Amino acid sequence: MELNIACSTDDKYSVLCMVMLCSLLENNKKNHVIAHILVNHLSLINQTKILKLFSKYDNAQCVFHEVNVDLLKNCKYRTKLHKLSKAAYYRVLLASILKDVDRVIYLDCDMVVLSDLVPLLNIDMQNFGIAAVEDYGLPYNQEHFAQLEFSEGDKYFNSGFLLINLAYWRQHKIEKALIEFSESDRKVFFHDQDALNFVFRGSWIRLEPKWNHFNIFHIRLKDMFKDKAEYQAFFHKPCVIHYSDKYFKPWFKTPLIPFKNTWFKYLKLSAWNDFEYKTNDRPFYTIFKILYLHLEILMFKFKFKFV
């Protein structure tokens, strides 16, 4: 089965991209994987490292797509907190970059893939532009809710793992709408993620939480899981791990970070040879929150008798 995969990176995040791609290739050896990597002047050294990784897999190929960043020059960015590079917005251009692809799975680089992705291709996307996992706890506040023009009951999704119907995007001029929102004068809560949630508000397909398992998260008791099977898959057999929180990255020296060993397993398999640990500027906060959330999960299991 052919799998079209897309991701965005720059030199700063290239090691993360390499690890994510390695995990993808290791767990999709039965599929023909075509990885579309969106870049802007990625160094030849890092391109060579990624190509060398793909040379180990007979079932896979890698294509670098040079992004015209002038198309994003008026997009708005956060000025405080967790600042992002322009690469955060590359995914909004997918429909015009991948002109001959009608369906693609997009992944952030701070992920590892632990399963075959082909089951996602069985989802009927004919009348939808996107499928994703809900991002519990967002919108951030009432101002954020109003900015997105949400109605009561609308859900907010995470843009780190997306199943995208590019044919739908082209037919409905989604790229134009995404750029218009991204350029609008507003307080920026989240970048491309807010643009996607604004454009697809009330009209997207929910994926099971196992497809985007944050390595650190709060349990939402009301409706995080549709049933016990979803809960068990999420905790015992997640398909994709997402290291989304800036304090809980596996490349910090901080102990106890969930799924840290998983990330290092694929770092080793990728043969990236000049990895350096990063510094966590709030190590005690990180450890305390990990312990607190472990307690929260145990209480959830006890209350609902989940195992």
MOWO-V397124 format. One line per field, one symbol per residue. ss: DSSP state (H for helix, E for strand, - for the rest). phi: phi as a letter, one per 20 degrees, with the letter a starting at -180 (. if undefined). psi: psi as a letter, one per 40 degrees, with the letter a starting at -180 (. if undefined). Layout:
BEGIN
ss = ???
phi = ???
psi = ???
END
This chain:
BEGIN
ss = -EEEEEEE--HHHHHHHHHHHHHHHH-----EEEEEEEE----HHHHHHHHHHH-----EEEEEEE--HHHH-------------HHHHHHHHHHHH-----EEEEE---EEE----HHHHH-------EEE-E-------HHHHHH---------E---EEEEEHHHHHH--HHHHHHHHHH--------HHHHHHHH-----EE--HHHHEE-------------HHHHHHHHH---EEE---------E-------HHHHHHHHHHH-------E----HHHHHHHHHHHHHHHHHHHHHH---
phi = .ededcbcbcffdfffffffffffffdcfedeededdecblfffgfffffffgffecfecbccedfeefffdfdfecfdcmffcefgfegffegfefdfdddbbddcffeccedbfeggffeffdgdcebcbdfdfodgfbfffgffelfdgnfdddeefccddefffgffdlfgffffgffeffafeecegffgffffdgmbbeeeggfebeffbaefdffbfcfafffgfffedbfebddeeffecefeefgfmfgmfffffgeffffmfdcfcfddeecfffffffffffffffffffffdlec
psi = hhhhiiiiiaddedddddddddddddefeeihhhhhhhihfhidddddddddddeehdeiihhhhhhgedeedeiiiieiagiiidddeddeeddddgdehdhihhhidfiiheihedddeehhedeieihihigheiidaddddddefiiheiihihedhhhhgddddddefdddddddddeihihhdibddddddddehegihhiideeghhehihhhddfdhdidddddddddgidhhhgdheefheeiehiehhfddddddddddefhefihiihhegdddddddddddddddddddddefi.
END
